[in-house]
Amino acid sequence: MRAFLIFTLFIVACLLAAAVLFYPAWLGVSALAEIPPHKLLPRLAKVVAAIGLVLLLRRMHLWNREKLGYGLEKSRFLAAVARGWVAGTAIMVVPFAILILIGVRELDTSVLTLSLVSATAVKALFAGLAVGFIEETFFRGAIYAGIRRDGGLWTAVILSSVIYAALHFIRTQPFDPSEHLGWTSGFPLLVTAFHQFGSPEIWDSFVALMAAGAFLALLRAWTGNIALAIGVHAGWVMVIKLGKRVTDPVPDSGYGFLTGTYDQVIGWLAAAWLAVLILWLARRAMVADAARENGAPSRG
């Protein structure tokens, strides 16, 4: 629990630091480019987090390849990322196909051209890889390793997934243009970032994202590294981005409750599908994790 509290306080500190730095940063950035105030604050928080995370991980003795999940040699690591991408693509195609078959989403024939689909797929692939490397290094690398060192496997899986899911719903709201920005403007803007937590509408997506985080954490436990998790995550992101580009939600569908409000894809259907995969993976992860505690090497 100590590592969980440290990482939670670190996230809170980064948000507060971004609120403090918001106005001077706004003065500098707005002179160079147009950016909505509510979009500057989260970006500022990410910059603060990127700088502070290195210092924090050094302090916690987590700043090494093995702890962050990069223990495999380069060729084996990249091969595992590629295998994970194939698996992640296949995993996410299943709920997307079901949503189309039951009429929750429908193909947009106006954009189904080879050039557009190919361009979208390439962009989605690179976006997926970027998200996969960044988020897996933080969540299933640093956070998972810190919590796992303090407690058991399932403590690390569940608590790292709670943080992972919660951060998806911290979103600042547009700033009222009638109000003047000042030195304290970052704080009321920061308060708006938590408005979704008071709405029951997010819980289907929250549960699905927790399930996604748990599955990825179990992949880390199974393999001893984050390569497979990076690839799976990248495949998920690619399919979601491409799928949302070539399909549209059907407003009057009787099965619309199966998708969440987060992105109109990740909801109860995805949560149920991931629960099946978690049941399949859990035993394997537990056996591998126990063996690793006894000195067994990581998987490729």
C-alpha positions, -999 to +999 in steps of 0.1 A: +000+000+000+029+024+006+038+025-031+001+030-040-001+060-017+031+074-030+020+073-066-014+086-058+001+116-039+025+121-068-003+124-093-021+148-070+011+168-066+016+170-103-020+183-108-015+209-081+018+220-095+002+224-129-025+246-113+002+268-097+022+271-130-009+274-152-011+312-155+026+320-161+027+291-186-004+305-203+012+339-207+042+323-224+023+298-245-005+320-256+020+345-270+033+318-294+003+297-303-035+294-298-044+268-272-076+266-251-069+271-214-086+238-204-062+219-227-031+236-214-035+224-178-035+186-184-005+190-208+013+210-182+006+183-156+021+157-180+053+177-184+056+181-146+049+144-142+075+134-168+102+154-150+092+144-115+087+107-123+124+101-130+133+117-096+106+097-079+115+064-094+152+069-085+141+077-049+120+045-048+148+024-064+126+016-094+147+033-120+161+003-137+153-019-168+141-049-148+117-030-125+103-010-154+096-042-173+124-038-200+145-067-188+144-087-221+172-082-247+162-058-275+154-084-302+132-106-279+115-075-265+105-062-300+094-096-311+071-098-280+057-064-288+049-076-323+032-107-310+013-086-285+001-062-313-013-092-332-030-105-301-043-071-291-057-064-325-075-098-325-089-092-290-104-058-298-118-068-332-142-092-313-163-066-294-161-042-323-175-069-347-202-078-322-213-041-319-216-040-357-235-072-359-261-063-332-266-028-346-249-007-320-224+007-346-228+007-384-202+010-412-198+044-428-196+034-465-186+070-474-152+066-459-146+029-468-119+037-494-085+020-496-066+052-493-085+065-463-086+032-444-048+027-451-039+062-440-060+059-408-046+025-400-010+037-402-017+068-381-036+046-356-008+021-354+018+047-346-006+064-321-012+029-305+025+022-302+032+056-286+003+052-261+014+016-254+050+024-246+042+055-225+013+041-205+027+006-200+060+020-188+041+041-162+013+018-152+025-018-157+061-008-154+067+017-125+034+015-106+029-022-109+065-029-098+063-006-068+030-020-055+041-056-063+072-051-042+051-040-012+024-066-015+009-096-034+002-101-070-035-093-069-029-062-048-006-049-076-030-059-103-061-043-087-045-011-074-025-003-105-058-008-125-077+016-102-051+043-109-051+035-146-089+037-149-093+068-128-068+089-147-089+084-179-117+104-164-097+134-152-107+159-179-107+197-175-138+215-188-137+245-212-129+278-195-157+304-194-145+331-218-163+358-198-139+352-169-104+367-168-074+345-164-052+352-134-027+337-110-053+315-093-072+305-124-055+270-125-073+259-093-110+263-104-100+248-137-084+219-119-116+213-099-136+209-132-113+180-141-131+157-116-166+165-126-172+130-142-166+112-109-200+124-097-218+108-126-230+072-126-228+072-164-190+066-163-190+034-143-195+010-173-164+025-189-146+027-156-152-011-150-141-018-185-109+002-182-102-015-149-106-048-166-082-037-193-057-026-168-060-059-149-055-079-181-024-059-190-010-062-154-015-100-156+004-100-188+032-083-169+030-110-142+029-138-167+059-127-188+079-107-162+082-077-186+059-052-204+067-061-240+036-082-246+014-056-228+028-028-249+019-047-281-016-056-268-023-020-258-011-007-291-034-032-310-064-021-289-058+016-295-053+010-333-085-010-336-105+015-316-092+045-336-097+028-369-131+014-359-144+047-348-133+063-381-151+038-403-182+032-382-208+054-365-228+048-334-265+040-340-285+064-317-316+043-313-300+009-309-316-012-281-282-025-272-265+009-268-260+003-231-233-022-240-210+007-249-197+033-225-199+071-226-161+073-225-156+066-262-189+049-272-169+016-275-155+006-241-184-005-219-201-035-205-195-057-236-158-050-235-157-055-197-174-089-201-150-100-229-120-089-209-133-108-178-133-140-199-097-133-209-087-125-173-101-158-162-080-176-189-048-157-180-051-155-142-039-190-134-009-187-158+001-154-144-001-166-108+021-197-116+046-176-135+047-149-109+053-175-081+080-192-101+097-158-107+097-151-070+117-183-066+142-172-092+128-183-126+137-160-156+112-138-174+094-151-205+102-138-240 
